[in-house]
Amino acid sequence: MIKEPWQSAIPNFSEYEDTLFLSSLDAVSFLTVQPRLKAAFNQFEQLNGFTRFLLINSPDNLVYRQYIQDSLIELQNDGHINKSAAIVCSESIEPEVLFGQYQVIDGKNTQQSAGLLQQANHGYLIISSNLILANPRIWPILKAAVLGYPCSPISSDPRQILNQEPSQTYDIKLVIVGDRMQLGDLDMFDADIRTQLCLFAEIEEDFKLEPDSFATYLSYVTGLAMSSNLPLPADSLAWKELLNEAARQTEDQQRMPLCPIWIKGMLASAAIESKQAPIEAIHIQQAIENKAYRQSYLPQRALDDILDGQVIIETQGQRIGQVNGLTVIEIPGHPVTYGEPARITCVIHFGDGDIADVERKAELGGNLHAKGMMIMQAFLGSALDLEEALPFAASIVFEQSYSEVDGDSASLAELCSLVSALSEYPINQQIAVTGAVDQFGRVQAVGGLNEKIEGFFHICQHQGFTGHQGVVLPKTNLKHLSLHKDVVQAIKNEQFHLWSVESVDEALPLIFGKAFRGDEDEDTILNKISERIENFDKPDHLPRGFLNKIKNIIGID
């Protein structure tokens, strides 16, 4: 177990210092940071036979489809795609838009408007997978047309139809763009999607920073800024501030977001603060603070409920069977998630060793939460090495929780509350806990760590720092930290702390002030639980079970 220094709370870009000090960077395109997409396009261009469809897993919006179109044009300009090939992107596949229209006057075809198929002939047509799912009757005809079967335009007047409609075959490569859920629905809709009929490509959503690729990412940001006439960070401090927020976006200190919407939005917000001048670090901080303020109504209400005592969260003292867990709140219609502590409690009584998950029994616990509970129970049973079931039953609950709880990130906190109730050792309420536990007692990484830590930090800040408050987190989560500057400053000032752990044996001594296990003569948590089990006196007058009552009635001993 290690008390982490403040430097671990934010990304460290010191190894890239030389690159950050460069006065100018060459702009690179979207395609440069999408090697898998580029490889798929090159393969797709060379397959002139049966494979006429390319599926691209991507956020399904016009911005990304435009970048995909621009990437094809870039390859065309570089000579990787036939320079005469048409590249068409459409937001509609209505029959008249797709196949074109003809007009009949005096029984003759006198006028015809070109449809998408004709416009994209000998080239590429880019559409959203959502268009196919929303127009299922069009898909078989469109698929047949792409495969080279003849199709006819639509009459502009249904009452005027030629006896022999004009038909045409097309040479088209169809690019279908959609997110993973949409492509999954498309796969279920048409089994041909799974076959060699289609190629598959991915839009990568983040960029792994390495010494030889760091400049490429900065050049990518530069290209996005230049394309939208936005100012760039003025110096290395401003770049670091932007990269810190980028790491927070991806929840990984070594991965930066590639989303052009996010990057342009961040630069545009900072440009407002800088009045379109080169962006300083303070401008990025102001843009972040302004955004947080605009989105802070619900988090502030949740904080006020805790400070007013409507929701009970203790950040001082000790309690048996009670621990501060950490949760992430996600509300439909609210643009961001936010962290909030949760009071997890456990009580025990005489029983058959059953550990009741109240959330599950009340149908407020998801499957992943139930799985985490069962894994936690399996670990504790193995650690106690009992020859028979516990003589206690336990009940674990998220207090004052009125919505569904899911995920296994609270399993370490639930284990702490159970161990406390069994051993009657109190838990330090100054420390909050997050982490998932496996059956061997290893503490595993969880998501939403920045929001979780900041949620508990704000409670401690408003209720008063003691100098001993902080969060126990999985060691494997350290690479995900990019905390707010107020939290980093509090860690610097020794007002707030982070402890990283790899196992239950490291986590519990921090919370209880006692070792989890050791020799038989040592004062350990497991020894205390074993002692309580051995000294447990079964009540003399127990309520008779149903079977015993029946036996008594019919006179069977």
C-alpha positions, 0 to 999 in steps of 0.5 A: 500500500502506497500513499501516492504523491500529488504527481500521480494525480495528473498526467506527466508529460515531462518526457515530451517537453522538447516537442511541447516547446516547438514553435510550429507544427505541421498539420496532419489530417484525420486519416493520418491518425486512423491507420486501420481506416486507411488500411481498410480503404486501400484494401477496399479499393483493390477488391473489384470483385464480389466485396462491394460493402465496407462497414465502418464502426464510427459515431453515427453523425454527419461530422464523422461521415464528412471526415470519412468522405474527406479521407477518401478524397485525400486518398484519391488525391494521393493516387491510392484511389482512381481520380475519376471515382465519384465520392458521394455522401448522403443523408437520405435513401428515399427511393426517388433520391436513391434511384432517381426519377423520370417523367412521362409525357404523352407516354414517353420518358422525356426527363430524368433526374439522376439519383445517388446511384447514378451520381456515385457510379464507378465510385463510392456512396457513403450512408448511415447504417441508421438509414438502412434500419429505418428503411428496411424495404429499400435495403434489398433493392439497394443491396441488389443494385450495389451487387450489379443487378439492374434497377429502375428510376421512380416515376415522378407521377405514379399514374404515369408509368412506362410499360418498359421502365428504363433500367441500369446497372451500377458499379458502386462501392457502398460505405456504411457508417454506424456505431457498434450497436447499429452495426449489430442490429444490421447484422441481425437484420441481414445475415449477409453482413457477417459473410465475406460480402463485407469488409470491416473497419474501425474509427479509432477514438483515442491515440496512444502517446509514445515518444515517436508519435507525440508530435503526430497528435499535436499536429493532428490538433493543429490541423483541426484548429487550422481547418476551423480558424481556431487559435492554438495553445500558445506555449507548453503550459497551455498544451499541458492544460489541454492534454490534462483535460484530454486525458480526463476525457479518455480516462487514461494518461497515455491516451488522447481523444481523437474526436474532432468534435471534442477537440474543436469544442475545447479550442473554441471555448478557450478561444472565447476566453482568449478573444481569438488570441493564442490560447494560454493555460488560464484560458483553458482553465476558464473554459473548463470551469465555465463548462463545469458551472453550466452543468453543475446544477444536479451535482450541486443539489446532490452536494447540498442534500449531503451538507444539509443532512438529508443524505447521511455521509460521514467523513469523520469518526469510526463506525462498525459495519459502515463504509463510504463507497464511491459511485458515479451518477448517470442521469438521462438528459444530463450531459455528464456523469458525476461522482457521489459517495454512497453509504454502504452498511452491513448488519449481521444476526444469527443465521445460516451464513447467507449474505443478503444483497438488499439491492438485488432482492429489491430488484435495484441491483444489476447483474454485474453488481450481483456478480461482484457480491458473489465474488466478494463472498467467495473470497471471504469464505476462502479466506476464513477456511471454515469447515461449516457455514458461518453461524451468522447471516448478513444484510448489505445495502446502499443506504438512501439509494433509490435507483438501480445500482450496477457494476462491481466497483463497490465490491471492495467497499462491500467486503469492508462493511461485511468484515467490519460487521463480522469482526466488530472492528470499526471502519475509519469514515475519513477514508472512502473505498473503490475497487473490484475484488476477485476470488483471490483478493486482488483489487481490480481497476474500476471506471469513473475514478476521477469523478468518484474521487472528486465527489468524495473530495467535495464532501470532505472540503465542505464538511472540513478537512481533517488531514487524514481523509482520502480514497483507497483505489486500485493501483492499476487505476493510477494511469487513469487519474487526471484530477481537478486542480483543487484536488491536486492542491489539497494532496500537495498540502497533505489535506487529502490523500490517495492510497493505491492498493493491489490486494485486500491484504493491503486495503483493509489495514488502511481502513481498519488500522489492523492487519487482515491476516497473520499468525494465530496469536496476532491481533488480526481481522481474520483471527477476530472473526474466527474467535467470534465464530468459535465463541458464538452461543446458539440461542436457547429458544429458536423459532421452530422451522416448519419441518420441525413443527410437522414432526412434533405434531405427528410425534416424530423425534 
